[in-house]
Amino acid sequence: MPKERLLIIEDEASVARQLKWSIGEDYDITIAPDADKARQLLACGAFPVATLDLGLPPSPDTPQVGLKLLEDLATLAPFTRLIVITGNSEQRTAVRAVASGAVDFCSKPIDLKVLKVVLDRTFKLHALQEAGRRFRMHSDQCDSLCGMIGVAPVMQSLFAMIRKISANDYPVLISGESGTGKEMVAHAIHELGPRCTNPMVIVNCGAIPENLLESELFGHERGAFTGAVARKHGKLEVANKGTVFLDEIGELPLAMQVKILRCLQEGTIERIGGNQTLSLDIRIIAATNTDLKKAVDEGVFREDLYHRLNVVPIELPSLQERPEDIMVLAQHFLRKEAGSLKIGRVAFSPAAISALSSHGWPGNVREVQNRIRRALAIFSGPTITPEDLGLDACPPDSAGEKLMTLQAARDRGELHCMKQALLLTGNNIAQAARLLKTSRPTLHDLIKKHGITV
């Protein structure tokens, strides 16, 4: 079993060395000598528990720097539990620290037996809270998983696959159009798996300049090149025992593809300018919105790396392929964004529902959320209109449309109303029947008559 990671934030080198020597057999310890280094390490999300000496430079004789770091913890590392180290005469400060979010405190000079008990208790508390958080996030509701929403059969199949593959460590290659939720899928695989308590590090391969990419991924030693004034841990090293998400993997230069391939094959890396081989235990999840197989044929992506990454392929559907989810997503984002803005209950007008259902959604789920935000920013109430959403109110009529019979008009009206009701209720027959003010058997007969797939 790997050791639990513990961050010790302590500016006195002798105290830090004593703690590392005393409890190093039980924990994987990292030392942060000042608040800036502590912030950098906490932000990576790798430490379940940290200890904090409130007296940090540049004002080691006062608790102000330490208390400010404690206040920032909720943003930096919301799931890290923190133990404060204080002097015997600073009980009031310790109480203030606990009120600000610390889970416990130890007095100086440190009693190692007491510290070990406090650490053991805090790690167990973190494990319990993490289990509760995972349970809340990953409830087995049929229409959601880790923040992803979908009632369409294709999404139900996707959720089932994510639950299965999260239990193993095989590489995953996620493909799909922009806005379909590739990063959310990667988060779900990580959060549902055994690596969830360790960091997930995201690397956007298309956003980092090529000349900086190797240093960002693999790190460097001091003096490795001009400007390398200190050792830098690369993103792959930071993610040890966790997950690396390589977004836009198709943008990775060929020279870097070779290094990533070696990391996958051998499980090792070397920092730039270093001669030490570092062993890593990471899971790789990659994502692309381009055709990697075509890129292989064109010689811009290595075939051996493609096969290494494509062990478990996941193809995300566009929103056009899951029309049942359009109104489900729209209602979800409307509730969420309206709640964030504290503007009370907001609804779509019938024309807005029609416009949402008929729009092509080239930007997929991200476009739905953005249009809801746009509408809430400008609407004047009481309901959201197509104009608020930036959508056409309805498609233009065909000038030469042939006159329909009354029966054809009735059938068309029935079909339209049923589709709208089923979209609004996520294909829930009972709820749709109530909306249409008819009975469930009648609605079942009409669904069968019109050949609607539910």
Number of C-alpha atoms within 10 A of each C-alpha: 3 8 11 16 18 23 23 22 26 25 20 14 12 10 13 19 13 11 18 19 11 12 14 15 10 15 15 15 21 18 21 21 18 20 21 12 12 21 17 12 19 22 16 17 20 25 24 26 22 24 22 26 26 29 23 23 18 11 12 16 11 13 19 17 20 23 23 14 18 22 15 14 21 13 11 19 18 13 19 22 21 25 26 25 24 23 16 12 10 14 13 9 17 25 14 13 26 16 10 16 16 23 17 19 20 21 18 12 11 15 10 13 9 12 19 14 10 17 21 12 14 20 19 13 16 17 14 12 13 16 14 12 13 15 13 11 16 17 11 12 8 13 17 17 24 20 13 15 19 22 22 19 12 13 21 17 10 19 23 12 14 20 15 13 17 20 14 12 18 16 20 23 26 25 22 18 18 18 18 21 20 23 18 14 23 26 20 22 27 27 22 21 19 15 21 20 21 22 23 28 19 19 20 15 21 16 11 14 10 16 8 10 20 20 18 19 21 21 23 23 19 15 14 15 11 7 8 14 12 11 16 17 17 20 20 28 24 24 24 20 21 24 27 24 25 22 24 19 25 23 18 20 16 14 11 14 19 14 18 21 17 14 18 20 11 10 15 17 22 19 23 20 15 14 9 10 11 11 14 19 16 23 22 22 27 26 26 20 19 16 11 19 14 11 15 16 11 10 11 15 21 21 15 13 18 19 13 18 22 18 12 15 14 18 16 20 17 19 22 15 11 15 17 24 25 27 22 21 20 21 17 15 19 24 16 13 16 17 13 10 10 9 10 9 11 16 15 19 14 15 16 23 21 19 21 23 19 17 14 12 18 15 16 19 22 15 16 23 19 14 19 22 17 14 20 21 12 12 14 11 12 11 16 23 23 20 15 20 24 14 15 17 18 14 10 7 7 7 6 6 7 7 8 10 9 9 9 11 12 12 15 13 12 15 17 12 15 22 19 21 20 22 21 22 20 22 21 14 20 16 16 24 20 13 16 16 10 12 13 16 12 11 19 14 11 16 18 12 11 13 10 12 7 14
